[in-house]
Amino acid sequence: MDEEGAVADAIASKVYRDEPIPGAAGVPRLPGKYLQMQRIAFRDDPYEQSAAAIFFRQGQFMADFEDDFDYRGEFFCYFPTYRAMDDRQLRGYFSWRTRVRRGMIEPTSLSFAFVYLYELLNRIGVDSPEEGFLKLRKFRTAYRLIDAGIERYASLWMRDYVVYHNLDRRWFEELTDDDSDRAVLVLADYKSHSAAEVFAALDFLSPYKLEHSAFFRYHSDDVRTVVAGVFAALAEYCAKNLRNSVCERLIGKMRSARYNMFRSAVFYDPQKHPDSLYEVNPLLRFSCRNGIWSCERFLRHKERLRLTGAILKNIDHRMRLRYGFKSVLKPEKIPAVYAGIIGREIERLLELKRKNARSKIAIDLSKLQEIRHAALETQRKLIVEEPEEDSVMQQGNPIPAPSSADVPVSSPSVPDAPVLSGGERRLLESLLYGKDPAAGIGGQLLSVLVDSINGKFFDRFGDTVITWDGEMPELLEDYRDELKGIIAE
């Protein structure tokens, strides 16, 4: 809390408010321990003490205190501290805290819950940082089921607590679920990962989802191999010819900024934190110099990820052309050297497949005699006498051989045109006739409509009819005329 806030807090504490009269009917006197705690705030000039420092000293004084007071009221306050509570609220808080410490985590005012979190962050009633973290985890796990309002702050403060006290990295990782960082780590160390893992990481980060492509469904292994090969070739090219790594070129870059430890919490440490470095992984590290914290982490750039999406879309486009797939895509504009790498990796895969096919049909001449004897034996077993007439009788009637007239002949049929909602029809019309796709669909999401249309037409075409790169939907030219006919019906 800043100096201005501390001054305002000190002034507020001197404002007269309505208070229950101690000793009046139904209002018990405040036990002496509370009165001693309250005097701590005025032991020194309150203008010289921050609110966090006063909270820390009062909390240490009351670290082992217990109470048993039946409090039915509520307490709401921004940056809640003991000084913000009246006498009944104080007794209510410490009575609730007593039950929490005994394993009875009960619903209470959210501000009471935050005061308890502040105590643990300040290691009030805690013998070691490890014990503090375990108590924080236990309380957060239980109380977020009562009031989810603590989750956002508790998770952030617990991560800061792990860093501040240099605790086990696994405790930090259990509090974060950043799949993006995991994907970047796979790509940064691509040589140690399989083609499937490299493909999954790129596809996760890319705005163009190659995994959703119709071509991928038919040739998934080939696509994964080409994507991993293209990424490896791009990594080598960047290392030799550019100052940026492939991850910096296609995804983002490391950035460092000042970090506010225990942001929005009431926290005080009487000792200056020593200089330190805490590395969660190569993409995330915290450092403290002269008591000032900073955080260095990998930040993703939208424009660079757009280039990644364009590369994946061009792989899809080139592979469709090379494999003679039934539908093609409009390629994105990418640097010529990237396009050349894509072409070479596709041809490399096809040549490998041709070599493997030739090796599979190679004949071992030494086995010809054995094959010939096996064929003669099979032929002998197939020559059998005609069956007796009664063996083909069933209840005295011969079983007639089926004639061609008895065999039903079916011809392939084209599935009926699907029933489209108003928004789906208007979106298709916009794409067919060059109008703004976002116009006429109301508050519906483009991505949802695109997925719905593709799902409805898949049985008819066996392919997606609209591609979606996260920016603008695009209609496949192969199906334009037929879709016009369907819309006109």
C-alpha positions as CSV (number, residue, x, y, z in Angstrom):
1,M,0.0,0.0,0.0
2,D,1.5,3.4,-0.9
3,E,2.3,6.3,1.4
4,E,-0.8,8.3,0.5
5,G,-3.0,5.2,1.4
6,A,-1.2,4.8,4.7
7,V,-1.9,8.5,5.6
8,A,-5.6,8.2,4.6
9,D,-5.8,5.0,6.7
10,A,-4.3,6.7,9.7
11,I,-6.7,9.6,9.4
12,A,-9.7,7.3,9.0
13,S,-8.8,5.5,12.2
14,K,-9.3,8.8,14.1
15,V,-12.8,9.5,12.7
16,Y,-15.6,9.0,15.3
17,R,-18.0,6.2,14.4
18,D,-20.9,4.5,16.2
19,E,-19.5,1.7,18.3
20,P,-21.2,-0.7,20.7
21,I,-20.6,0.4,24.3
22,P,-18.5,-2.2,26.1
23,G,-20.4,-3.7,29.0
24,A,-23.8,-2.7,27.7
25,A,-26.5,-5.4,27.5
26,G,-25.5,-8.1,25.0
27,V,-22.1,-6.6,24.3
28,P,-19.2,-8.3,26.0
29,R,-16.1,-6.4,27.0
30,L,-13.2,-6.7,24.6
31,P,-10.5,-9.0,26.1
32,G,-7.3,-7.4,27.1
33,K,-5.3,-9.0,24.3
34,Y,-7.3,-7.1,21.7
35,L,-6.7,-3.8,23.5
36,Q,-2.9,-4.5,23.5
37,M,-3.0,-5.3,19.8
38,Q,-4.9,-2.0,19.0
39,R,-2.2,0.0,20.9
40,I,0.5,-1.3,18.5
41,A,-0.9,0.9,15.8
42,F,0.0,3.9,17.9
43,R,3.2,2.7,19.5
44,D,5.0,4.9,16.9
45,D,3.7,7.7,14.8
46,P,1.1,6.2,12.5
47,Y,2.1,8.5,9.8
48,E,5.5,6.9,9.8
49,Q,4.2,3.4,9.6
50,S,2.6,1.8,6.5
51,A,-0.7,0.0,6.9
52,A,1.0,-3.2,5.8
53,A,3.7,-2.8,8.5
54,I,1.0,-2.2,11.2
55,F,-0.9,-5.3,10.0
56,F,2.3,-7.3,10.2
57,R,3.2,-6.3,13.7
58,Q,-0.4,-6.7,15.0
59,G,-0.6,-10.1,13.3
60,Q,2.6,-11.3,14.8
61,F,1.4,-10.2,18.3
62,M,-1.9,-12.2,17.7
63,A,-0.3,-15.1,16.0
64,D,-1.3,-17.8,18.6
65,F,-4.4,-16.1,19.9
66,E,-7.7,-18.0,20.0
67,D,-11.3,-16.8,20.7
68,D,-14.8,-18.3,20.9
69,F,-17.3,-15.6,20.1
70,D,-20.6,-16.2,18.4
71,Y,-20.5,-13.5,15.6
72,R,-23.4,-13.4,13.1
73,G,-22.5,-10.1,11.4
74,E,-20.6,-9.3,8.1
75,F,-17.4,-7.5,7.2
76,F,-16.6,-5.9,3.9
77,C,-13.6,-3.8,3.1
78,Y,-11.0,-3.2,0.4
79,F,-7.5,-4.2,1.6
80,P,-9.0,-5.4,4.9
81,T,-6.9,-5.3,8.0
82,Y,-7.5,-5.6,11.7
83,R,-7.7,-1.8,12.1
84,A,-10.6,-1.7,9.7
85,M,-12.7,-4.0,12.0
86,D,-14.8,-2.9,15.0
87,D,-14.7,-4.8,18.2
88,R,-17.3,-7.4,17.4
89,Q,-15.8,-8.0,13.9
90,L,-12.4,-8.5,15.5
91,R,-13.7,-11.1,17.8
92,G,-15.7,-12.6,15.0
93,Y,-12.6,-12.9,12.8
94,F,-10.3,-14.5,15.4
95,S,-13.1,-16.9,16.5
96,W,-13.5,-18.0,12.8
97,R,-9.7,-18.2,12.4
98,T,-9.6,-20.5,15.5
99,R,-12.0,-22.9,13.8
100,V,-10.1,-22.8,10.5
101,R,-6.9,-23.7,12.2
102,R,-8.7,-26.7,13.8
103,G,-9.8,-27.9,10.3
104,M,-13.3,-26.4,10.2
105,I,-13.3,-24.1,7.2
106,E,-16.7,-22.4,7.3
107,P,-18.3,-19.8,5.1
108,T,-17.7,-16.2,6.3
109,S,-17.4,-12.7,4.9
110,L,-15.0,-12.7,1.9
111,S,-12.9,-9.9,3.6
112,F,-12.3,-12.2,6.6
113,A,-11.0,-14.9,4.1
114,F,-8.6,-12.3,2.6
115,V,-7.3,-11.3,6.0
116,Y,-6.5,-14.9,6.6
117,L,-4.7,-15.2,3.3
118,Y,-2.7,-12.0,4.2
119,E,-1.6,-13.6,7.4
120,L,-0.3,-16.7,5.7
121,L,1.5,-14.5,3.1
122,N,3.2,-12.6,5.9
123,R,4.0,-15.9,7.6
124,I,1.8,-15.1,10.6
125,G,1.3,-18.3,12.6
126,V,3.7,-20.1,10.3
127,D,7.0,-21.7,11.2
128,S,8.5,-22.1,7.7
129,P,7.8,-21.0,4.1
130,E,7.0,-24.6,3.2
131,E,4.4,-24.8,6.0
132,G,3.0,-21.5,4.8
133,F,2.6,-22.7,1.3
134,L,0.8,-25.9,2.3
135,K,-1.6,-23.9,4.5
136,L,-2.3,-21.5,1.6
137,R,-2.9,-24.5,-0.7
138,K,-5.2,-26.2,1.8
139,F,-7.3,-23.1,2.4
140,R,-7.5,-22.1,-1.2
141,T,-8.6,-25.6,-2.3
142,A,-11.4,-25.6,0.4
143,Y,-12.6,-22.0,0.3
144,R,-12.9,-21.6,-3.5
145,L,-15.7,-24.2,-3.3
146,I,-17.4,-21.8,-0.9
147,D,-16.6,-18.6,-2.7
148,A,-14.8,-18.6,-6.0
149,G,-13.9,-14.9,-5.4
150,I,-10.6,-15.9,-3.8
151,E,-9.4,-18.0,-6.6
152,R,-7.9,-15.3,-8.9
153,Y,-5.9,-13.6,-6.1
154,A,-5.0,-16.7,-4.1
155,S,-3.4,-18.4,-7.2
156,L,-1.4,-15.3,-8.1
157,W,-0.2,-14.8,-4.5
158,M,0.7,-18.5,-4.1
159,R,2.9,-18.3,-7.2
160,D,4.6,-15.2,-5.9
161,Y,5.0,-16.9,-2.5
162,V,6.8,-19.8,-4.2
163,V,9.1,-17.4,-6.0
164,Y,9.7,-15.1,-3.1
165,H,10.8,-18.0,-0.8
166,N,12.5,-20.0,-3.6
167,L,10.3,-23.1,-3.1
168,D,10.0,-26.2,-5.3
169,R,9.3,-25.5,-8.9
170,R,6.6,-28.1,-9.0
171,W,4.5,-26.0,-6.6
172,F,4.7,-23.1,-9.1
173,E,3.8,-25.4,-12.0
174,E,0.8,-26.8,-10.3
175,L,-0.7,-23.3,-10.0
176,T,-0.4,-22.5,-13.7
177,D,-1.9,-24.0,-16.8
178,D,-0.1,-22.3,-19.6
179,D,-0.3,-24.7,-22.6
180,S,1.2,-21.9,-24.8
181,D,4.5,-21.9,-22.9
182,R,4.6,-25.7,-23.1
183,A,4.1,-25.6,-26.8
184,V,6.9,-23.0,-27.2
185,L,9.2,-25.2,-25.1
186,V,8.6,-28.1,-27.4
187,L,9.5,-26.0,-30.4
188,A,12.6,-24.5,-28.7
189,D,13.9,-28.0,-28.2
190,Y,12.3,-29.6,-31.3
191,K,15.2,-32.0,-31.9
192,S,14.2,-33.9,-28.7
193,H,10.6,-34.3,-29.7
194,S,8.7,-36.4,-32.3
195,A,7.1,-35.1,-35.4
196,A,3.7,-35.5,-33.8
197,E,4.7,-33.4,-30.9
198,V,6.2,-30.6,-33.0
199,F,3.1,-30.6,-35.2
200,A,0.8,-30.4,-32.2
201,A,2.8,-27.5,-30.7
202,L,2.7,-25.5,-33.9
203,D,-1.0,-26.2,-34.6
204,F,-1.9,-25.1,-31.0
205,L,-0.1,-21.8,-31.5
206,S,-1.2,-21.2,-35.1
207,P,-4.4,-19.2,-35.9
208,Y,-4.8,-21.6,-38.9
209,K,-5.7,-25.0,-37.5
210,L,-4.2,-27.6,-39.9
211,E,-5.6,-30.4,-37.7
212,H,-9.1,-29.4,-38.8
213,S,-8.3,-29.6,-42.5
214,A,-10.0,-32.3,-44.6
215,F,-6.7,-33.2,-46.2
216,F,-5.2,-33.9,-42.7
217,R,-8.0,-36.4,-41.9
218,Y,-6.8,-38.5,-44.9
219,H,-3.1,-38.0,-44.7
220,S,-2.4,-37.1,-41.0
221,D,1.0,-38.9,-40.7
222,D,2.3,-37.3,-43.9
223,V,1.2,-33.9,-42.8
224,R,2.9,-34.2,-39.4
225,T,6.1,-35.4,-41.1
226,V,6.2,-32.5,-43.5
227,V,5.3,-29.9,-40.8
228,A,8.1,-31.1,-38.5
229,G,10.5,-31.2,-41.5
230,V,9.6,-27.7,-42.5
231,F,10.1,-26.4,-39.0
232,A,13.5,-28.1,-38.6
233,A,14.6,-26.6,-42.0
234,L,13.3,-23.1,-40.9
235,A,15.2,-23.5,-37.6
236,E,18.5,-24.2,-39.5
237,Y,17.8,-21.4,-42.0
238,C,17.2,-18.9,-39.2
239,A,20.3,-20.0,-37.2
240,K,22.6,-19.6,-40.3
241,N,21.1,-16.5,-41.9
242,L,19.1,-14.5,-39.4
243,R,19.7,-12.9,-36.0
244,N,16.5,-14.3,-34.6
245,S,15.8,-17.9,-33.7
246,V,12.9,-19.7,-35.4
247,C,10.8,-19.2,-32.3
248,E,11.5,-15.5,-32.3
249,R,10.7,-15.4,-36.0
250,L,7.4,-17.3,-35.9
251,I,6.1,-16.9,-32.3
252,G,7.4,-14.1,-30.1
253,K,10.3,-12.9,-28.0
254,M,11.6,-12.7,-24.4
255,R,10.7,-9.5,-22.6
256,S,11.7,-8.2,-19.1
257,A,9.6,-5.8,-17.0
258,R,9.4,-4.7,-13.4
259,Y,7.3,-7.0,-11.3
260,N,5.0,-6.1,-8.3
261,M,5.3,-9.0,-5.9
262,F,2.0,-9.9,-4.1
263,R,0.1,-7.3,-6.1
264,S,-3.2,-6.1,-4.4
265,A,-2.3,-7.9,-1.1
266,V,-1.4,-6.4,2.3
267,F,2.2,-7.7,2.5
268,Y,5.2,-6.5,4.6
269,D,8.7,-8.0,5.0
270,P,10.8,-6.3,7.7
271,Q,13.9,-7.6,6.0
272,K,15.1,-6.5,2.5
273,H,14.9,-9.5,0.2
274,P,18.4,-10.6,-0.9
275,D,19.4,-10.6,-4.6
276,S,18.1,-13.7,-6.2
277,L,17.1,-15.5,-9.5
278,Y,14.2,-17.9,-9.7
279,E,13.9,-19.7,-13.1
280,V,10.6,-21.6,-13.6
281,N,11.7,-22.7,-17.1
282,P,13.7,-21.1,-19.9
283,L,10.7,-19.0,-20.9
284,L,9.9,-17.6,-17.4
285,R,12.2,-16.3,-14.7
286,F,12.0,-13.8,-11.8
287,S,14.9,-11.8,-10.4
288,C,15.4,-9.5,-7.4
289,R,18.0,-6.8,-7.4
290,N,18.3,-4.3,-4.5
291,G,14.9,-5.3,-3.3
292,I,13.3,-4.6,-6.7
293,W,11.7,-7.5,-8.6
294,S,11.5,-8.0,-12.3
295,C,10.0,-10.8,-14.5
296,E,11.4,-12.0,-17.8
297,R,9.0,-14.1,-19.9
298,F,8.3,-15.1,-23.5
299,L,5.5,-13.0,-25.0
300,R,3.7,-14.1,-28.1
301,H,3.2,-11.7,-31.0
302,K,0.0,-11.7,-33.1
303,E,1.8,-10.8,-36.4
304,R,4.4,-13.5,-36.0
305,L,1.8,-16.1,-35.2
306,R,-0.1,-15.0,-38.3
307,L,3.1,-15.9,-40.3
308,T,3.1,-19.3,-38.6
309,G,-0.6,-19.8,-39.7
310,A,0.3,-18.8,-43.2
311,I,3.1,-21.4,-43.4
312,L,0.8,-24.1,-42.2
313,K,-1.9,-23.1,-44.7
314,N,0.6,-23.1,-47.5
315,I,1.7,-26.6,-46.5
316,D,-2.0,-27.7,-46.7
317,H,-2.3,-26.0,-50.1
318,R,0.9,-27.5,-51.6
319,M,0.2,-31.0,-50.3
320,R,-3.3,-30.9,-51.7
321,L,-2.0,-30.0,-55.1
322,R,0.8,-32.6,-55.0
323,Y,-1.5,-35.4,-53.8
324,G,-4.3,-34.5,-56.3
325,F,-6.8,-33.9,-53.5
326,K,-10.3,-33.1,-54.5
327,S,-10.3,-29.6,-53.2
328,V,-7.6,-26.9,-53.1
329,L,-7.0,-23.8,-51.0
330,K,-6.0,-20.3,-51.8
331,P,-2.3,-20.0,-50.7
332,E,-1.2,-17.3,-48.3
333,K,1.7,-14.9,-49.2
334,I,4.9,-16.0,-47.5
335,P,8.6,-15.4,-48.2
336,A,9.9,-17.3,-51.2
337,V,12.5,-19.1,-49.2
338,Y,9.8,-20.5,-46.9
339,A,7.8,-21.6,-49.9
340,G,10.9,-23.3,-51.3
341,I,11.5,-25.2,-48.0
342,I,7.9,-26.4,-48.0
343,G,8.2,-27.7,-51.6
344,R,11.5,-29.5,-50.8
345,E,10.1,-31.2,-47.7
346,I,7.0,-32.5,-49.6
347,E,9.2,-33.9,-52.3
348,R,11.5,-35.4,-49.8
349,L,8.6,-37.3,-48.1
350,L,7.2,-38.5,-51.5
351,E,10.6,-39.8,-52.5
352,L,11.0,-41.6,-49.2
353,K,7.5,-43.2,-49.7
354,R,8.5,-44.3,-53.3
355,K,11.7,-45.9,-52.0
356,N,9.8,-47.7,-49.2
357,A,7.2,-49.0,-51.7
358,R,9.9,-50.4,-54.0
359,S,11.6,-52.2,-51.1
360,K,8.3,-53.8,-50.1
361,I,7.7,-55.4,-53.5
362,A,11.2,-56.7,-54.0
363,I,11.1,-60.5,-54.7
364,D,13.4,-63.0,-53.1
365,L,14.2,-65.4,-56.0
366,S,15.4,-68.1,-53.6
367,K,11.8,-68.4,-52.4
368,L,10.2,-69.0,-55.8
369,Q,10.3,-72.8,-55.6
370,E,8.7,-72.7,-52.2
371,I,6.0,-70.4,-53.5
372,R,5.3,-72.6,-56.5
373,H,4.8,-75.7,-54.3
374,A,2.4,-73.8,-52.0
375,A,0.4,-72.7,-55.0
376,L,0.0,-76.3,-56.3
377,E,-1.1,-77.5,-52.9
378,T,-3.7,-74.8,-52.7
379,Q,-5.0,-75.7,-56.2
380,R,-5.3,-79.4,-55.3
381,K,-7.4,-78.6,-52.3
382,L,-9.7,-76.5,-54.3
383,I,-10.6,-79.3,-56.7
384,V,-13.4,-81.2,-55.0
385,E,-16.2,-83.5,-56.2
386,E,-19.7,-82.1,-56.8
387,P,-21.9,-82.4,-53.7
388,E,-24.7,-84.9,-53.6
389,E,-28.1,-83.6,-54.7
390,D,-29.6,-84.0,-51.2
391,S,-26.9,-81.9,-49.7
392,V,-28.3,-78.9,-51.4
393,M,-31.9,-79.8,-50.5
394,Q,-33.7,-78.0,-47.8
395,Q,-37.0,-79.6,-46.6
396,G,-37.2,-81.5,-50.0
397,N,-36.8,-78.3,-52.1
398,P,-33.7,-77.5,-54.0
399,I,-32.1,-74.1,-53.2
400,P,-32.0,-72.1,-56.4
401,A,-28.9,-70.3,-57.4
402,P,-29.3,-66.5,-57.2
403,S,-29.9,-64.8,-60.5
404,S,-28.9,-61.4,-61.4
405,A,-32.5,-60.3,-61.2
406,D,-32.6,-61.3,-57.5
407,V,-29.6,-59.2,-56.6
408,P,-30.6,-55.6,-55.7
409,V,-28.7,-53.0,-57.5
410,S,-28.0,-49.8,-55.7
411,S,-26.7,-46.6,-57.2
412,P,-24.9,-44.0,-55.2
413,S,-27.1,-41.2,-54.1
414,V,-26.3,-37.6,-53.2
415,P,-27.4,-36.7,-49.7
416,D,-30.2,-34.1,-49.5
417,A,-29.2,-30.5,-49.0
418,P,-29.0,-29.8,-45.2
419,V,-31.5,-27.5,-43.5
420,L,-29.7,-24.2,-42.7
421,S,-30.6,-21.7,-40.0
422,G,-31.1,-18.0,-41.0
423,G,-27.6,-17.0,-39.8
424,E,-26.0,-19.9,-41.7
425,R,-27.8,-19.1,-44.9
426,R,-27.0,-15.4,-44.7
427,L,-23.3,-16.2,-44.1
428,L,-23.1,-18.5,-47.1
429,E,-24.8,-15.9,-49.3
430,S,-22.3,-13.3,-48.1
431,L,-19.4,-15.6,-49.0
432,L,-20.9,-16.6,-52.4
433,Y,-21.6,-13.1,-53.5
434,G,-18.8,-11.1,-52.1
435,K,-20.6,-9.4,-49.2
436,D,-19.3,-8.7,-45.6
437,P,-19.5,-12.0,-43.8
438,A,-20.2,-10.3,-40.4
439,A,-23.3,-8.5,-41.8
440,G,-26.6,-10.0,-41.3
441,I,-25.6,-12.6,-38.7
442,G,-26.6,-10.6,-35.6
443,G,-24.8,-11.4,-32.5
444,Q,-23.8,-14.9,-33.6
445,L,-20.1,-15.8,-33.7
446,L,-18.6,-16.4,-37.1
447,S,-16.5,-19.3,-35.9
448,V,-19.6,-21.1,-34.5
449,L,-21.5,-20.6,-37.8
450,V,-18.5,-21.8,-39.9
451,D,-18.2,-25.0,-37.8
452,S,-22.0,-25.6,-38.0
453,I,-22.0,-25.1,-41.8
454,N,-19.0,-27.4,-42.4
455,G,-20.6,-30.1,-40.2
456,K,-23.9,-30.0,-42.1
457,F,-22.3,-30.2,-45.5
458,F,-19.6,-32.8,-44.7
459,D,-21.9,-35.8,-45.6
460,R,-22.5,-34.3,-49.0
461,F,-19.0,-33.2,-49.9
462,G,-16.8,-35.2,-47.6
463,D,-14.9,-31.9,-47.0
464,T,-15.1,-28.6,-45.3
465,V,-16.7,-25.9,-47.5
466,I,-15.4,-22.9,-45.5
467,T,-11.9,-22.5,-44.1
468,W,-11.4,-20.3,-41.1
469,D,-8.0,-18.8,-40.0
470,G,-9.4,-16.8,-37.1
471,E,-9.7,-13.7,-39.1
472,M,-11.9,-14.1,-42.2
473,P,-13.9,-17.2,-43.4
474,E,-13.1,-18.3,-47.0
475,L,-15.2,-20.4,-49.3
476,L,-13.6,-23.3,-51.2
477,E,-13.9,-22.6,-55.0
478,D,-14.6,-26.2,-55.8
479,Y,-18.1,-26.1,-54.2
480,R,-19.1,-22.5,-55.1
481,D,-21.4,-23.4,-58.0
482,E,-23.2,-26.3,-56.2
483,L,-23.6,-24.1,-53.1
484,K,-25.2,-21.4,-55.2
485,G,-27.7,-23.9,-56.5
486,I,-28.5,-25.1,-53.0
487,I,-29.0,-21.6,-51.7
488,A,-31.3,-20.8,-54.6
489,E,-33.6,-23.7,-53.9
